[in-house]
C-alpha cells in the first residue's frame, strides 16, 4: 500500500468518484448528504460517519466506509458500503479505512455488518479482520413470490399478541436473531427487545409518523397449536420472526398467504428473521444476508489501541 494514502470525511465533491467506485446514486447521496438529510438524521437520533480513503495530491478516492450508530445501544455501530476497487484489494486499504474510523469514533465498542449471502470475498475479508459469522440469517421477499415456495396447507393462524406474552416472544426472538445479534446488544430483554426507537431524540414524532403511515401490531404465528413465530407491523415495515427449527419453505409460504388474506399487497416485502442455510441455499425469491459480528473492537486485527477513558469526551 502506498504511503500517500489518508482517510478523511467524505465531501460533496467525492460523489462522482463514489459512483465510479460502484456505489449506486442513492448511496452516494447518503455519503454526501444535504442539510435537510442531515437534519432528518438528527431528528431520528442518528449519527452517521462517512469516510473515504484518498491517494495522491489530487486525492483520488480508493475506498469508502460508512458507520452508523444504532438506536438500541450507542456503543454498537453498523458499518457498511465498505468498498475498495478490485485492483487495490489485499493491500490493507480496507483495514486502514476501518481502523481510522475507529480511531475517530472512540465511543464504538461493538461493530457489525451485513454481507449478501454467497459473497464469499466479502465474508472472508471480514473474517481476516476478526469478524465472525452468525449462524442465523435474515432476508426479505415479496409476499406474492414467497407464497409459492412451499405447501399451502395446513393454514397457519395469525392472532393478536395478548398482554403477558413478552417473555415467550423474547425467547422466540432470541432464537430467530441468534447469539451473534444478542452479543451486540447485551441489554436486550423482554421489556425492550422490540423497541428499535430507543434513543431517538423525538420518539413521539417519529413513532407518530410511523402510525400514520400504517397501523402497528404484533401477531402470533400458530401452526398445529404451537407458536412458530410472530409477525410485527411497524409503520411500513412488515417483519416475521420465525423459530429456526420450524422455519421451512412451507411455513414461509403459509404465513405469506395468510398475510395476503388479511389485506397485505402481494408486492409488500416481508422481512425474514430466523432463516436457515437450507432455505436460502435453494433457488427462490429470498434475498438473504449474513450477519458479521465483532463483539469487541479491541479484537479487530490491525486496530488502533483502545482509547483512554477521556478520549471519548467532547
N, C-alpha and C positions, 0 to 999 in steps of 0.2 A: 504494500500500500504506500502511496506517495506521502511524503511528509507535508505536502502542500494542501492538506485537506483539513477543513474545520467544520464544525457543526454550529448552525445558528437557527434562529427563529425564522419561519417561512415568511416571505413578503409577497405583496400583490404581484410584483414583477416576476415571481417564480412560476406563475400559472402555466405559461407556455412550456416551461421545462418539465413541470409535473405531468402535463399531457404527454409530452414526449417520453416520459418515464413509464407511461402506460396507465396512468390513473384516468378514470372516466371524468367527464366535466363536473359532475356533482361532487366528486371527491376534491377536485382542485378548488372548487368554491368553498368547501369546508376547511381546506388548508389555508386559504386566504379569505377569510370571511368578511362580509360587510359589517358596518357598525350596527345595523339592525340585527344581523345574525348574532353578533357578539352580545347585544342586549338581551336577545331571546335566551341565549345560553345562561346569562347572568340571572335572569328571572327564574330559570329552572334549577338554579344552584349548581350548574355545571362549570367545571374548569377544564379547558382543553389546551394542550400544548402541542403545537405543530412545528416540527423541525426538519431541516434538510441538511445534507452533507454537501458541501461545495468544494470545488477544486480550482486552483489557479487564480490568477489576478482577475479573470473575467467571471469568476465564481460559477463555474459550470456545475449544475445540480447533478450529483451522482448517487443520491439516496434520499429516502424520506422515512419519517415515522410520525405517528400521531398518538398522543397519550390522552386518555380521558378519565377523569376522576369519577368513580362510581357514586351513586346516591346512597347506596346501602352502607358504605364504610369509606370515609375519606382517605384511609390508608391503603385501600385496594384500588388499583387502577387497571383499566383496559388499554392495551396498546394494539394498534393495527396500522394498515396502509404502510407496512414495513417493506420497503422495496428498494432493491439495488439492481441496476441493469445487468443482464446476463454476463457480458464480458468482464464485469467488475466483481462478480461474486467470488467467494472463497478468498478474499483479500483482507478481510477484517472490517469492511465498511459497515456491515450490519451490526456487528458487535460494537463498533465505535458509536454509531447512532444511539443505540440503546444505553450504553454506558454513560454517554454525555447527557442523555435525557435524565437518567437517574441522578447524575451529579447536580443538575439544575433544579430538580424537584425532590429535595431530600426527604419530604414527608412520605414518599412512597415506601410502603413496606412489602406489598404483595402485588404481583403482576399476573395478568392472564391475557390470552389471545385466542382467537378462533381461526382455524385453518380449514379450508374446504376439504371434505372427505376425499381421499385419493391423491391429495397434493403432497406426495412423499418428499419432494425437495424442501418445501417449507417446513414440514414436520421435522425432518432431520436437522434443518437449520436451527429450529427452536431447541431441539434436544442437545445440540452441540453447545448451546448457551446455558444449559442446565434446566430447561423446562421439562416437564413430564406430561405424558398423555393421560387424560382422564378416560376411565373405562366407558362412561356413558356418553352418548351422542345427542345432539339436538339438531333440529331441522325444520322444514316447512314444506307445505304442498297445498295446492288449491283443493278445496273440498270436493269439487266435481271429479277431479282426477283421482283423489285419494279414495273415493267411494268405490272405485273399480278394481282395487288391487287385491281384494280378498273376499271371502264368503260374506254374504249379506245377512245370514241367519245363524243363530237366533239373534233377534234385535237386542240392543242394549237399552237400558233405561237411564235417562238423564233427569235427575230430580234436584231441586234446590237444596243446597247445603243448609243444615239446621244449626242452631246455636249449640255449642258444646262439642263440636266435631273438630276443633282446630288441632288437637293433639294427633288424632288419626290422620288428618290431612297432612300435617307436617311430617309424619313418619313416611307417608307415601311420597311427598315432595322430596324428602331426603334420598329415597331410593331412585326417584326419577332424575334428580340433578347430580347425584353421585358424590363420593367422598372428596373428589378434587374441588368441586364447587363449594362444598361446605368448608373446606380448609381456607378458602379465600375470604369467607365471611363468618368468622368464629362466633359472632354474637347472634346469629340467626336462631330463632326458636319458634315455638307455636304461636307466640304473641305478635311476631313481626315478619314472618317469612314471606308474606305476600305483599308487604308494604314497600314497593320499589320506589316510592316517593320520599322515603326518609331523607331528610337533609335538604329538601328543597326550600328556597328562600321564601316563596309564597305558595305553599302547598294548597291552600284553599283555592287560589286562582287556577293553578294547573289542574287540580282534580275537578273543579267545576267545568273546565273546558272539555275534559275527557267525558264527563257525564253528558254534556250537551251533544258531543259527537255521537255517543251511543251509550245505552244503559250498561251498568256494570252488573256482575253477578257471578256466583260460584255454583257449579252443578256437579253432583256426584255422577260417576260413570259406573253403573252396576251391571254386571253380566253374570248370569247364573246365581244371583243372590249374593255375589261377592263384589266388594269395592275394587275396581280395576284401575281407577284413575279419577281425575276431576278436571273439569273444564272451567277456565276463567275467562270472562269477558270484561275487559278493562278499557273502556272507550272503544277505539277502533281495533284493539288487539284481541284476538281470539287464540287461546292457548290451551293445549292439552298436556297435562302431567300424567304420564302413564307409568304403572309399575313395570319395570323392565322384564320381570318374569312373566308378565301377561301381555306384553306389547308385541303383537304379531300383526300380520297384514290384515287378518280378519277383524281384529279389534279396531284398528285404524279405520277400515272401511265402514264398519258398523257405526262408529262414532260420527264419521263424516255424513253418513246417510241420515242419522238422527238429527244432526245439526241443520241439515237442509230441510228436513221435515218441520223443524221449528222456525223456518223462515230465513236462514242464512243463505246468501248468494253462492252459487256454485264456484264463482271466481274468488271468493274470500279465501285468503291463505290461513291455514291453521298452523300455528307454531307448535312444534312437537318436542316434548321433553321426555327422556327415558327411552330413546331409541336404542336398538342393539345393532351390532355389526351385521348380524344375519339379515336384518331388514334392509339396511342401506346398501348392502353388497349386491342385492338383486336389482335388475333393471326396473325402473319405475319413476314416479314423478317427484320423489322426495329429494330435496336439496339438503344435504347433511353437512354438519360442521363438527370438527373435532376440537375439544377444549384442551388448550395447553396451559399448564399451571406452573407458576413459580411462587411458591408459598413463602419464600424468604428471599428478599432482594440480595442478601449477602452471599447467596449461593449462585448468583449469576456469574458465569465464567467470564473473567476479564472485567468485572465490575469495579468501580472505584470503591475505596473503603467506606464503611458506614459513616454517616455524618455524626458530628458531636451533638450533644443534647441541645446546644444553642444554634445549630446550623439551620434549623427549620424556622427560626423566628424571623418575622417580617417587620 
